[in-house]
């Protein structure tokens, strides 16, 4: 959904608008700001890990690097802020290691003094955002059309329902009393983060977070089809307060991202989620805001997929309307389609304002989506807020099927399994989410149509591709590239185009002459 605020460009040490306010304000007037230091540990956590490094060990290494850099580089500023607090000129001082800086409420003269310190890169306002209201939507399509469209049942039928995966969201909270969600909460102090009220149990007074979580994990695979990965567990961080409309600040969102990297403040335990869904944006269509770029980079390098909305726009089918953080490097932006498979009028389109690349990454169902609501009810929702959780849930399904799957490989499979011969575009991205095809891309060499079988249909498709009667696509390029077989009888693949030798192997596999 949208966060209502103007984009704030940075110029110089102090944000320009903040600088104007400081000059005009009495010296003792207080401002809530973020103080960012020049040394950023996030720039140093990206070296390639060893091939056998686990997600847990990689996360521990990254968290240690971030904390060590922050502890070393923040010593001088910590001392100064402590003095300012003692003199009553600063309060609510919160240090961060995910972006190496502080959130603090300080007087105008103190802020100007902080900005002059050589270690400080910039001082920006701790902006406040409102979550735009979400109107319930009706749909003539069946209640579970979205799950059928992305072919989630195909993986359920194989026994992959999200078991072993952990999803998360940054949202308004989650109504744990909902019977379709409560039993799936991982539980414990490392599974819920509430920076507003420090509540020990998840709750939600808006319903937005309950709905987005429901699309990921609610219900089951038999008589209550709601979530994409109904056997996954969930954790959540409450980035919006209980105002109407709900409000969030930059600092609270930074706190939530930081918490996700190390929920129990012990990186050795490996309790970070596999994926985080972000059904919010900075309401900056067509612009780039890198406020959370360092956070996203750190999560992604730790093996956590960062799924975001492409954004909702008021002008139908307007191009160049990418929003942040969806257009931040490392984020996976998702647009919305309807029950006819067409992109919705409100779904933001590319190119990306960051680098001109294709945007969004994928589209997923986002109109008339049945999900969980407050008071143990169900409602139909529309918006890119409700498209993005389908992708987060799909990643949980893939993780349950391929536990060692990396964040990068999951995104590669989701994109390449559906991309057509013409390539990605700025409306649908790489294509429309299909988790069954993504699984086939990862685990079923020879299955070139993603139906879970290797049969004569696959042989015919490959032959038609070879002679130019059928356009190649990402799934064919990956799953038909087989020849030769290794000593273990498994396809080794080759660097060239799909050829007749590949077709022969698929034929032999289809009729049972060989296995792999």
Buried (B, 14 or more C-beta within 10 A) or exposed (E): BBBBBEBBEBEEBBBEBBBEBBEEBEEEEBBBBBBBBEBBBBEEBEEEBEEEBEBBBBBBBBBBBBBEBBBEBBEEBBEBBEEBBEEEBBBBBBBBBBBBBBBBBBBBBBBBBBBEBEBBBBBBBBBBBBBBEBEEBEBEBEBBBBBBBBBBBBBBEBEBBBBBBBBBBBBBBBBBBBEBBBEBBBBEEBBBBBBBEEEEEBBBBBBBBBBBBBBBBBBBBEEBBBBBBBBBBBBBBBBBBBBEBBBBBBBBBBBBBBBBBBBBEEBEBBBBBBBBBBBBBBBBBBBBBBBBBBBBBBBBBBBBBBBBBBBBBEEEEBBBBBBBBBBBBBBBBBBBBBBEEBBBBBBBBBBBBBEEBBBBBBBBBBBBBBBBBBEEEBBBBBBBBBBBBBBBBBBBBBBBBBEEBBBEBBBBBBBBBBBBEEEBBBBBBBBBBBBBBBBBBBBBBBBBBBBBBBBEBBBBBBBBBBEEEBEBBBBBBBBBBBBEBEEEEEBEBBEEEBBEEBBBBBBBBBEEEEEB
